[in-house]
Amino acid sequence: MEEEEKGLEGLVFVGCMFVGAGIGLAFGRPDVGGAIGMGIGFILMSIIRAKEIKPTPVTISLPRSIWKIALSLVGILTIICGILLLYRPELLYPYLVGIGAILIGVLILVAGLTGMAKSSK
């Protein structure tokens, strides 16, 4: 149990450090942002220790209709692609690969989230 708490504290610290470095990088000073993030991380670590905050498991559940919605969207995109092929085929080819990659990414994301919800039960 105590290992989980220390793991949470460490994750909060590292998260704050990287967020601070990212914000600092946006302003051209990742060293300053990282130092600020580390300071905030140390403060949050002490708050977690003082309040004895316990990590709770996160569950994600998707509605059963998500597959019907996804299939409907694929159908709509197929109809749009067919119309574009008839009227302006030169507009379709550069974007067809992009649309395909987006669809594959969404399907992988949904499959991963569904797997996470099933494994937590």
C-alpha positions in Angstrom: 0.0 0.0 0.0 2.8 2.4 0.9 4.6 1.6 -2.4 1.5 2.8 -4.3 1.5 6.1 -2.4 5.2 6.6 -3.1 4.6 5.7 -6.8 1.8 8.4 -6.9 4.1 11.0 -5.3 6.8 10.2 -7.8 4.5 10.3 -10.8 3.1 13.7 -9.6 6.6 15.1 -9.3 7.8 13.8 -12.7 4.6 15.0 -14.3 5.0 18.5 -12.9 8.6 18.6 -14.0 7.8 17.7 -17.6 4.8 20.0 -17.8 7.0 22.9 -16.5 9.8 22.0 -18.9 7.2 21.9 -21.8 5.8 25.3 -20.8 9.3 26.7 -20.5 10.2 25.3 -23.9 7.2 27.1 -25.4 8.8 30.4 -24.1 12.3 29.5 -25.0 13.5 28.6 -21.4 13.0 24.9 -20.7 15.5 25.2 -17.8 13.5 27.8 -16.0 10.2 26.0 -16.7 11.7 22.7 -15.5 12.9 24.3 -12.3 9.4 25.8 -11.6 7.8 22.4 -12.4 10.2 20.7 -10.0 9.3 23.2 -7.3 5.6 22.6 -7.8 6.2 18.9 -7.9 7.9 19.0 -4.5 5.1 21.0 -3.1 2.5 18.5 -4.4 4.5 15.6 -3.1 4.5 17.1 0.4 0.7 17.7 0.2 0.1 14.1 -0.9 2.2 12.9 2.0 0.5 15.2 4.5 -3.0 14.3 3.5 -2.2 10.7 2.9 -4.0 10.7 -0.5 -4.6 7.2 -1.8 -4.7 6.5 -5.6 -8.1 5.2 -6.9 -8.5 3.1 -10.0 -9.9 4.8 -13.1 -12.5 3.0 -15.1 -13.5 4.0 -18.6 -16.7 2.7 -20.1 -18.0 3.4 -23.6 -21.7 3.3 -24.6 -22.8 0.2 -26.5 -23.9 2.4 -29.4 -20.4 3.5 -30.1 -19.9 0.8 -32.8 -23.2 1.9 -34.5 -22.0 5.5 -34.6 -18.6 4.4 -35.9 -20.1 2.3 -38.7 -22.4 5.2 -39.5 -19.4 7.6 -39.8 -17.6 5.1 -42.0 -20.6 4.9 -44.2 -20.9 8.7 -44.5 -17.2 9.0 -45.3 -17.5 6.3 -48.0 -20.4 8.2 -49.6 -18.4 11.5 -49.5 -15.4 9.7 -51.1 -17.7 8.3 -53.8 -19.1 11.7 -54.6 -15.6 13.2 -54.7 -14.4 10.5 -57.1 -17.2 11.4 -59.5 -16.8 15.1 -59.5 -13.1 15.9 -58.5 -10.9 12.9 -58.3 -7.8 15.0 -57.9 -9.1 16.3 -54.6 -9.6 12.9 -53.1 -6.3 11.1 -53.6 -4.1 13.2 -51.3 -6.6 13.1 -48.5 -7.7 9.5 -48.9 -4.6 8.2 -47.1 -5.0 10.8 -44.3 -8.6 9.8 -43.8 -7.6 6.1 -43.7 -4.9 6.8 -41.1 -7.3 8.8 -38.9 -9.9 6.0 -39.1 -7.3 3.3 -38.2 -6.1 5.5 -35.3 -9.6 6.0 -34.0 -10.3 2.3 -34.2 -7.1 1.5 -32.4 -7.9 4.1 -29.7 -11.4 2.7 -29.2 -10.1 -0.9 -29.0 -7.5 0.2 -26.4 -10.0 2.0 -24.3 -12.5 -0.9 -24.5 -9.7 -3.3 -23.5 -8.8 -1.1 -20.5 -12.4 -1.0 -19.4 -12.7 -4.8 -19.6 -9.4 -5.5 -17.8 -10.3 -3.3 -14.9 -13.5 -5.3 -14.1 
